[in-house]
Amino acid sequence: MPGREAIVMLAAALIWLYKVSLHTFPAQFQENFAEEMTDVFERVLAQAASRGWWALLGVGLHEFCQLPLAIWRAHLAVWRGKQAQRPLTRTISRSPFHPLPPAHDGRFSWRQLALEMLPLVATAVCLFILTYHRPDVVPANWQHQWPGLGWFTMLFALPLFCLGLAWGLPRWAYPAGGLLLGYSLLLIHWFGLISFWAGLLLAAFIVGLTAVHSHLHHQPLPPFLQRIGRSMALDWARLCFGLYGLMPWLLIVAFDGVYRTDRTPYLALSLLLMVLGVLVYGRCQRQQQQWIVLLTAVSVTLLPPLLHQAAFQGGVWRWLADPARWLADLSWIGVLWAFQITLLLLPMLARLIYQTWTEENSRADGEVHL
């Protein structure tokens, strides 16, 4: 058995190696914890040395085996701290969701919920009638003619949206605005000006953010625009609700060329899922739930067009047996899905940008006062 001197030499060697290994920790970590860790290690070795050579060696190996994980965690914590200070990281990591204050909307009133559902329910009923019980005065290819549902948009959606603007844009007015936006998209699609439409939408998004910044830090907006801004600031998910109003028009595009009652039972299913999405959204009490419901509703509403294509090809298995066919169908529906999901992400992005502006300006004001 090794003597007392050998045990002391082994303990000294282990302490020296431990001190050297501490230099692999971040500098700030060494400054704060290196001395304390060394003292603890020395006390542990002293207790183990009294039990003999193998106890001392076992404790030393145990501590050294734990060091790599501790070193990695320390460096990871420092890296995360540096990343958290970057503006982009702060913007991405910040939650855009906030508690919703009480408001006179469908969350607390079934009557208000019925009013909020009215635009999309009326549009779904109109599409159902034109598809399954089309009057003789309506041409068979109405969905391919630019007036299309223009009469419905002008006589119903436009007056409803204008009335909502006059009342400060309550939640029930947002879907009517989405219907107007969707009809403009359908017109642009027929005339092949999608890029122009997307550019206008992006420009409107930037102008809106600029108007908010100007109102907060330069010159207040007119009272009319302030009422609209208060409605959006109360719950940015309302904008998502309005953009969800594009869904009827996306369904017209998704079911393009299949408007026959013996070939399109899946359109009725899509319309039903679309309306159910509005119903669930209207009763959600939390903003995050509202947003998730709308994202889910978009996804499930665009599934029936794929089921239609599979049924039209003779069944799911025959459809899947033709990769070129199902990839083409999936790509087309995927484009519509990605487009709508991107639109639903814009209000959340606007909220994050607004929070970043507020934080940066508050910090700048504090530095000026100091």
C-alpha positions in Angstrom: 0.0 0.0 0.0 1.3 3.5 -0.8 2.6 5.5 2.2 1.4 8.8 3.6 3.9 10.8 1.5 2.6 9.2 -1.8 -1.0 10.0 -0.9 0.0 13.7 -0.2 1.9 13.8 -3.5 -1.2 12.4 -5.4 -3.5 14.9 -3.7 -1.1 17.8 -4.6 -1.0 16.6 -8.3 -4.8 16.3 -8.5 -5.2 19.9 -7.0 -2.6 21.2 -9.5 -4.4 19.5 -12.5 -7.7 20.9 -11.2 -6.4 24.4 -11.0 -5.1 24.1 -14.6 -8.4 22.8 -15.8 -10.2 25.8 -14.3 -8.5 28.0 -16.9 -10.7 26.4 -19.6 -13.7 28.1 -18.0 -14.8 31.6 -19.2 -12.8 34.4 -17.7 -15.7 35.9 -15.8 -16.6 32.5 -14.4 -13.0 32.0 -13.2 -13.0 35.3 -11.5 -16.2 34.6 -9.6 -15.9 30.9 -8.8 -12.4 29.5 -9.4 -11.2 30.1 -5.8 -14.3 28.7 -4.2 -14.3 25.6 -6.5 -10.6 25.0 -5.6 -11.3 25.2 -1.9 -14.2 22.8 -2.1 -12.1 20.4 -4.2 -9.2 20.5 -1.6 -11.6 19.8 1.3 -13.2 16.8 -0.6 -9.7 15.4 -1.3 -8.7 15.9 2.3 -11.7 13.8 3.5 -11.0 11.1 0.9 -7.2 11.0 1.8 -8.1 9.8 5.3 -9.7 6.8 3.8 -6.7 5.8 1.7 -5.2 5.8 -1.8 -8.1 4.3 -3.7 -10.7 6.6 -2.1 -8.5 9.6 -3.0 -8.1 8.4 -6.6 -11.8 7.7 -7.0 -12.9 11.1 -5.8 -10.4 12.8 -8.1 -11.5 10.8 -11.1 -15.2 11.6 -10.3 -14.5 15.3 -10.2 -12.5 15.3 -13.4 -15.2 13.4 -15.2 -17.7 16.1 -14.3 -15.5 18.9 -15.5 -16.1 18.7 -19.3 -19.9 19.0 -18.9 -19.5 21.9 -16.4 -17.1 23.7 -18.8 -19.5 23.2 -21.7 -22.5 24.6 -19.7 -20.5 27.6 -18.5 -19.4 28.5 -22.1 -23.0 27.9 -23.3 -24.4 30.3 -20.6 -21.9 33.0 -21.6 -22.8 32.6 -25.3 -26.5 32.7 -24.6 -25.9 35.9 -22.6 -24.1 37.5 -25.5 -26.8 36.5 -27.9 -29.5 37.8 -25.7 -28.0 41.3 -25.9 -28.2 41.4 -29.7 -31.2 43.4 -31.1 -32.3 40.7 -33.5 -32.2 38.0 -30.8 -34.1 40.2 -28.4 -36.8 40.8 -31.0 -37.1 37.1 -31.9 -37.1 35.8 -28.3 -39.6 38.3 -27.1 -43.1 37.0 -26.9 -45.7 38.9 -29.0 -48.6 37.7 -27.0 -50.2 39.7 -24.2 -53.2 39.4 -22.0 -56.4 40.6 -23.6 -58.4 43.2 -21.7 -62.2 42.8 -21.5 -63.9 44.0 -24.7 -67.4 43.8 -26.1 -66.7 41.0 -28.5 -67.5 37.3 -29.1 -65.4 36.2 -26.2 -68.2 37.2 -23.8 -71.3 37.6 -25.9 -72.9 35.1 -28.2 -74.7 37.9 -29.9 -71.4 39.6 -30.8 -70.0 36.3 -31.9 -72.9 35.8 -34.3 -72.1 39.3 -35.7 -68.4 38.4 -36.1 -69.2 35.2 -37.9 -71.8 36.9 -40.2 -69.4 37.9 -43.0 -67.8 34.5 -43.5 -71.0 32.6 -42.8 -72.8 34.6 -45.5 -70.0 34.1 -47.9 -70.0 30.3 -47.2 -73.8 30.2 -47.8 -73.4 32.1 -51.0 -70.7 29.8 -52.3 -72.7 26.7 -51.3 -75.8 28.0 -53.2 -73.8 28.9 -56.3 -72.1 25.5 -56.3 -74.9 23.1 -55.4 -78.1 25.0 -56.3 -76.9 27.6 -58.8 -79.8 29.8 -60.1 -80.2 29.8 -63.9 -79.4 33.5 -64.1 -75.9 32.8 -62.8 -73.5 31.4 -65.6 -71.9 28.0 -65.1 -68.4 29.4 -65.2 -69.1 32.3 -62.8 -65.9 31.7 -60.9 -63.8 32.4 -64.0 -65.4 35.7 -64.8 -63.9 38.8 -63.2 -67.2 40.1 -61.8 -67.7 36.7 -60.1 -68.8 37.5 -56.6 -68.1 41.2 -57.1 -71.8 42.0 -56.6 -71.7 40.2 -53.2 -68.5 42.0 -52.2 -69.8 45.5 -53.2 -73.3 45.0 -51.8 -72.4 43.3 -48.5 -68.7 43.3 -47.5 -67.9 46.9 -48.5 -70.8 48.5 -46.7 -70.2 46.4 -43.6 -66.5 47.3 -43.5 -67.2 51.0 -44.0 -69.7 50.8 -41.2 -67.1 49.2 -39.0 -64.6 51.9 -39.8 -67.1 54.6 -38.8 -67.5 52.7 -35.4 -63.8 52.5 -34.7 -63.2 49.1 -36.3 -64.8 46.6 -33.9 -63.9 43.0 -34.2 -66.9 42.1 -36.4 -65.6 44.5 -39.1 -62.3 42.7 -39.7 -63.6 39.7 -41.7 -65.4 42.1 -44.1 -62.1 43.8 -44.7 -60.5 40.5 -45.4 -63.2 39.7 -47.9 -62.5 42.9 -49.7 -58.8 42.2 -49.7 -59.4 38.6 -50.9 -61.6 39.8 -53.8 -58.8 42.2 -54.9 -56.4 39.3 -54.8 -58.7 37.2 -57.0 -59.0 40.1 -59.5 -55.2 40.5 -59.5 -54.8 36.7 -60.0 -57.1 36.8 -63.0 -55.1 39.6 -64.6 -51.7 38.2 -63.7 -50.5 40.9 -61.3 -49.8 38.9 -58.2 -46.3 40.5 -57.7 -47.9 44.0 -57.9 -50.5 43.1 -55.3 -47.8 41.6 -53.0 -45.8 44.8 -53.3 -48.8 46.9 -52.4 -49.5 44.8 -49.4 -45.9 45.1 -48.2 -45.9 48.8 -48.8 -49.1 49.1 -46.7 -47.5 47.1 -43.9 -44.5 49.4 -43.9 -46.7 52.5 -44.0 -48.7 51.2 -41.1 -45.5 50.7 -39.0 -44.3 54.1 -40.0 -47.6 55.7 -39.0 -47.4 54.1 -35.5 -43.8 55.3 -35.0 -44.8 58.8 -36.1 -47.8 58.9 -33.8 -45.7 57.8 -30.8 -42.7 60.0 -31.3 -43.5 62.9 -33.6 -47.0 64.0 -34.5 -50.3 62.3 -33.3 -52.5 60.8 -36.0 -56.0 62.1 -36.7 -58.7 60.9 -34.2 -60.2 58.7 -36.9 -57.0 56.8 -37.4 -56.3 56.8 -33.6 -59.6 54.9 -33.1 -58.6 52.3 -35.7 -55.1 52.1 -34.0 -56.6 51.5 -30.6 -58.7 48.6 -32.0 -55.6 47.0 -33.5 -53.5 47.7 -30.4 -56.1 46.1 -28.1 -55.6 42.8 -29.9 -53.3 42.3 -32.9 -54.9 38.9 -33.5 -57.9 40.8 -34.9 -55.7 41.6 -37.9 -55.2 37.8 -38.3 -58.9 37.4 -38.0 -59.4 39.9 -40.8 -56.8 38.2 -43.0 -58.6 34.9 -42.4 -61.4 36.5 -44.4 -59.3 35.6 -47.5 -60.2 32.0 -47.1 -63.3 31.9 -49.3 -61.3 33.3 -52.2 -58.5 30.8 -51.6 -61.1 28.0 -51.7 -62.4 29.3 -55.1 -58.8 29.1 -56.4 -58.1 25.7 -54.7 -61.3 24.2 -56.2 -60.8 25.8 -59.6 -62.5 23.9 -62.4 -64.5 21.4 -60.1 -67.7 23.3 -59.6 -70.1 20.5 -60.2 -72.4 19.1 -57.6 -71.5 15.5 -58.4 -67.7 16.2 -58.2 -67.2 18.6 -55.4 -68.7 17.4 -52.1 -65.4 18.4 -50.5 -66.1 22.1 -51.0 -69.0 21.9 -48.5 -66.6 20.3 -46.0 -64.0 23.1 -46.5 -66.7 25.7 -46.0 -67.9 24.0 -42.8 -64.3 23.8 -41.4 -63.8 27.5 -42.3 -66.9 28.5 -40.3 -66.0 26.2 -37.4 -62.6 28.0 -37.2 -64.4 31.3 -36.8 -66.6 29.9 -34.1 -63.7 28.5 -32.0 -61.6 31.7 -32.6 -64.4 33.9 -31.4 -64.7 32.2 -28.0 -61.0 31.9 -27.3 -60.0 34.0 -24.2 -56.2 34.2 -24.8 -54.4 35.8 -27.7 -52.1 32.8 -28.3 -55.1 30.5 -28.5 -56.7 32.7 -31.1 -53.7 32.7 -33.3 -53.1 29.0 -33.1 -56.8 28.4 -33.9 -56.6 30.5 -37.0 -53.4 28.7 -38.2 -55.0 25.3 -37.6 -58.2 26.4 -39.3 -56.3 27.4 -42.4 -54.5 24.1 -42.5 -57.5 21.9 -42.1 -59.7 23.9 -44.5 -57.2 23.4 -47.3 -57.1 19.6 -46.8 -60.4 18.8 -48.6 -59.1 20.1 -51.9 -56.4 17.4 -51.7 -59.0 14.8 -50.8 -61.0 16.0 -53.9 -58.1 15.5 -56.2 -57.5 12.0 -54.7 -61.2 11.1 -55.2 -61.1 12.5 -58.7 -58.2 10.3 -59.6 -60.0 7.1 -58.5 -59.1 7.0 -54.8 -56.3 7.8 -52.5 -54.1 4.8 -53.5 -54.3 5.4 -57.2 -53.6 9.1 -56.6 -50.5 8.2 -54.5 -49.4 5.7 -57.1 -48.8 8.7 -59.5 -46.1 10.8 -57.8 -46.1 13.4 -60.5 -49.8 14.0 -60.0 -49.9 14.2 -56.2 -46.8 16.3 -56.0 -48.3 18.8 -58.4 -51.5 18.9 -56.4 -49.6 19.1 -53.1 -47.4 21.9 -54.4 -50.4 24.0 -55.6 -52.3 23.7 -52.3 -49.0 24.2 -50.5 -48.5 27.5 -52.2 -52.0 28.7 -51.1 -51.3 27.4 -47.6 -47.9 29.1 -47.3 -49.4 32.4 -48.7 -52.2 32.5 -46.1 -49.9 31.4 -43.2 -47.4 34.2 -44.2 -50.2 36.8 -44.1 -51.2 35.5 -40.6 -47.6 36.0 -39.5 -47.4 39.6 -40.5 -49.4 41.0 -37.5 -47.2 39.1 -35.1 -44.1 40.5 -36.8 -45.6 44.0 -36.6 -46.1 43.5 -32.8 -42.5 42.4 -32.3 -41.2 45.4 -34.3 -43.4 47.7 -32.2 -42.1 46.2 -29.0 -38.5 46.6 -30.2 -39.1 50.2 -31.1 -40.6 50.9 -27.7 -37.8 49.3 -25.8 -35.1 51.1 -27.8 -36.7 54.5 -27.5 -37.2 54.0 -23.8 -33.5 53.1 -23.4 -32.5 56.1 -25.5 -34.7 58.5 -23.4 -33.2 57.1 -20.2 -29.7 57.7 -21.5 -30.6 61.3 -22.5 -32.0 62.1 -19.0 -28.9 60.6 -17.4 
